[in-house]
Amino acid sequence: MKILVPIRDGCTSDATLENIIAYKEQFSAPITLLHVVNVKSMYYRMIPDFQIEMIKEQATRAGQKLLDAKYEYLRTAGVEVTPRLEHGYPRDVICTIANSEGFSLLVIGRHERGEIRDALLGSVSNHVLHKVKCPVLLF
């Protein structure tokens, strides 16, 4: 059994990790902790091309720092975890990894923004829920 847990910086991911620790006996399989550096969002902010690479490098460093901190948090709590950093559009990268690498379960946090907003604008957790082949646990 393989478990994929995508995270980002914020209270939703923090709550998800707290729940994983609280229920760690149920998560006996190794967890892959995934952070996706959202490269696609950089192109929508009217950033000049010559600065894109610099911003991508800074975002990668920040993403790795977040991933390292959350990895250590879970490891210290006794959860078997492997960190993984990727680049791309989070909703697509998460689905591709979950579907192509044989994950048995995907655990993801969900914002408390409301069903109407999610239906109209979408959310990563809503997209993943409908696009991955494995079961999804929403926190």
BELFENBEL-V922771 format. One record per residue. N is the residue number from 1. RES is the residue in one small letter. PHI is phi in whole degrees, -180 to 180 (none if undefined). PSI is psi in radians with two decimals (none if undefined). Layout:
BEGIN
n,res,phi,psi
N,RES,PHI,PSI
N,RES,PHI,PSI
END
This chain:
BEGIN
n,res,phi,psi
1,m,none,2.40
2,k,-128,2.38
3,i,-119,2.26
4,l,-108,2.24
5,v,-127,1.71
6,p,-77,2.43
7,i,-132,2.83
8,r,-144,3.08
9,d,-80,2.08
10,g,155,2.98
11,c,-69,-0.50
12,t,-65,-0.82
13,s,-67,-0.66
14,d,-60,-0.77
15,a,-65,-0.67
16,t,-61,-0.80
17,l,-66,-0.65
18,e,-62,-0.71
19,n,-68,-0.66
20,i,-62,-0.74
21,i,-66,-0.75
22,a,-62,-0.57
23,y,-113,0.54
24,k,-62,-0.41
25,e,-65,-0.53
26,q,-79,-0.31
27,f,-104,1.12
28,s,-78,-0.31
29,a,-81,2.73
30,p,-63,2.51
31,i,-107,2.33
32,t,-99,2.00
33,l,-92,2.01
34,l,-114,2.27
35,h,-122,2.26
36,v,-109,2.08
37,v,-74,2.05
38,n,-78,1.52
39,v,-71,-0.60
40,k,-61,-0.61
41,s,-66,-0.41
42,m,-66,-0.52
43,y,-80,-0.21
44,y,-94,-0.05
45,r,-103,0.29
46,m,56,0.73
47,i,-88,2.29
48,p,-59,2.52
49,d,-53,-0.68
50,f,-68,-0.28
51,q,-99,-0.21
52,i,-58,-0.80
53,e,-64,-0.70
54,m,-63,-0.77
55,i,-67,-0.68
56,k,-62,-0.73
57,e,-64,-0.74
58,q,-65,-0.73
59,a,-65,-0.63
60,t,-65,-0.78
61,r,-61,-0.78
62,a,-64,-0.71
63,g,-64,-0.71
64,q,-67,-0.67
65,k,-63,-0.78
66,l,-62,-0.83
67,l,-61,-0.75
68,d,-61,-0.75
69,a,-65,-0.77
70,k,-71,-0.61
71,y,-59,-0.86
72,e,-63,-0.68
73,y,-59,-0.84
74,l,-70,-0.75
75,r,-61,-0.76
76,t,-63,-0.54
77,a,-82,0.00
78,g,91,0.32
79,v,-97,2.30
80,e,-78,2.06
81,v,-142,2.53
82,t,-123,2.14
83,p,-81,2.61
84,r,-149,2.23
85,l,-114,2.28
86,e,-132,2.92
87,h,-123,2.53
88,g,145,-2.77
89,y,-93,1.99
90,p,-49,-0.82
91,r,-61,-0.64
92,d,-77,-0.75
93,v,-63,-0.77
94,i,-60,-0.83
95,c,-65,-0.74
96,t,-61,-0.82
97,i,-65,-0.83
98,a,-60,-0.74
99,n,-80,-0.57
100,s,-93,-0.25
101,e,-113,0.28
102,g,68,0.64
103,f,-73,2.49
104,s,-90,-0.43
105,l,-154,2.49
106,l,-120,2.23
107,v,-115,2.16
108,i,-145,2.57
109,g,-83,2.77
110,r,-131,2.30
111,h,-68,2.66
112,e,-93,0.88
113,r,-92,-0.38
114,g,114,2.61
115,e,-68,-0.65
116,i,-65,-0.80
117,r,-61,-0.76
118,d,-63,-0.69
119,a,-67,-0.68
120,l,-80,-0.77
121,l,-105,-0.37
122,g,82,2.88
123,s,-150,2.80
124,v,-62,-0.82
125,s,-64,-0.68
126,n,-66,-0.76
127,h,-62,-0.84
128,v,-62,-0.74
129,l,-54,-0.64
130,h,-95,-0.18
131,k,-113,-0.26
132,v,-92,2.69
133,k,-85,-0.46
134,c,-87,2.88
135,p,-61,2.61
136,v,-122,2.27
137,l,-107,2.05
138,l,-97,2.30
139,f,-111,none
END
